[in-house]
Amino acid sequence: MKIILASQSGVRKKILDNNNIQSEVIVSNIDEDEIKISLLAEGADPLTVSKNLAELKSIKVSSKNPDRLVLGADSVISLNNELINKPRSREEALSILKRLNNAKHYLISSVC
């Protein structure tokens, strides 16, 4: 059975392909930024954000493909339990890299 990967990540698709797991990508198109803002306003930590995003992606794609197995996934970076978002510019990327340099940080990945 071919599963659906509800993630835009080329790396995740490659992992499935390399392990001979037949899959196709269907992007959920959820507004991740809006969801992150809402969750953070409620006091969510980076792990909770990652888990919720993975679940929401899988739910949205599953609702349109009820007879298929859907794998939702998301990854975030945590620095001192603070969510580090993807940079929107080259300058912001440099600033983030400077903050992460020589600091203990984590890549948190969730699947649902």
C-alpha positions in Angstrom: 0.0 0.0 0.0 1.3 3.4 -1.0 1.2 5.8 2.0 0.7 9.6 1.8 3.4 11.8 3.3 1.8 15.0 4.5 5.0 16.9 4.5 7.0 19.0 2.0 10.3 17.7 3.3 12.4 16.2 0.6 14.5 14.5 3.2 11.5 12.7 4.7 10.5 11.5 1.2 14.0 10.3 0.6 14.1 8.4 3.8 10.9 6.6 2.9 12.2 5.9 -0.7 15.5 4.6 0.7 13.7 2.2 2.8 11.5 0.9 0.0 8.3 2.4 1.4 6.1 3.5 -1.4 4.7 7.0 -0.8 3.4 10.1 -2.4 3.5 13.6 -1.1 0.3 15.5 -0.5 1.0 18.9 1.1 -1.5 19.9 3.8 -1.2 23.7 3.2 -1.9 24.4 6.9 -0.8 27.9 8.1 2.0 26.8 10.3 2.9 30.3 11.4 -0.6 31.0 12.6 -0.7 27.7 14.5 2.7 28.3 16.1 1.6 31.7 17.2 -1.6 30.3 18.8 0.2 27.5 20.5 3.0 29.7 21.8 0.4 32.2 23.2 -1.1 29.3 25.2 2.4 28.5 26.6 3.2 25.5 24.4 6.8 24.3 24.3 8.6 23.4 21.1 7.8 19.6 21.5 4.1 20.4 21.8 4.3 22.7 18.7 6.0 20.0 16.7 3.5 17.2 17.7 0.5 19.5 17.0 1.8 20.5 13.6 2.4 16.9 12.6 -1.0 15.9 13.8 -2.8 18.7 12.1 -1.0 18.0 8.8 -2.0 14.3 8.9 -5.6 15.1 9.9 -6.1 17.6 7.1 -4.7 15.3 4.4 -6.5 12.3 5.9 -9.9 14.1 5.8 -9.5 14.2 2.0 -8.1 10.7 1.7 -10.0 8.6 4.3 -9.1 5.2 2.8 -5.4 5.9 2.9 -2.6 5.7 5.5 -1.2 9.2 6.1 2.0 10.2 7.8 2.2 13.7 9.1 5.6 15.1 10.2 7.1 18.2 11.5 10.5 19.4 12.9 11.4 22.4 15.0 14.5 23.7 16.6 14.6 24.3 20.4 17.1 26.6 22.1 16.6 26.9 25.9 13.1 25.5 25.3 12.4 28.4 23.0 11.1 27.7 19.5 13.4 28.9 16.7 11.5 29.6 13.5 12.8 29.3 10.0 14.5 32.5 8.9 12.7 34.8 6.5 15.8 36.5 5.2 19.6 36.0 4.9 20.1 38.4 7.8 17.7 36.6 10.1 19.4 33.3 9.2 22.8 34.7 10.2 21.4 36.0 13.5 19.9 32.5 14.2 23.1 30.8 13.4 25.0 33.1 15.8 22.5 32.3 18.6 22.8 28.6 17.9 26.6 28.6 17.7 28.2 26.9 20.7 24.8 26.7 22.4 23.0 23.5 23.3 20.0 23.2 21.0 17.8 20.4 19.8 16.1 19.3 16.6 12.7 18.0 17.6 10.9 15.8 15.1 7.4 14.5 15.4 5.3 12.1 13.3 1.7 11.3 13.4 
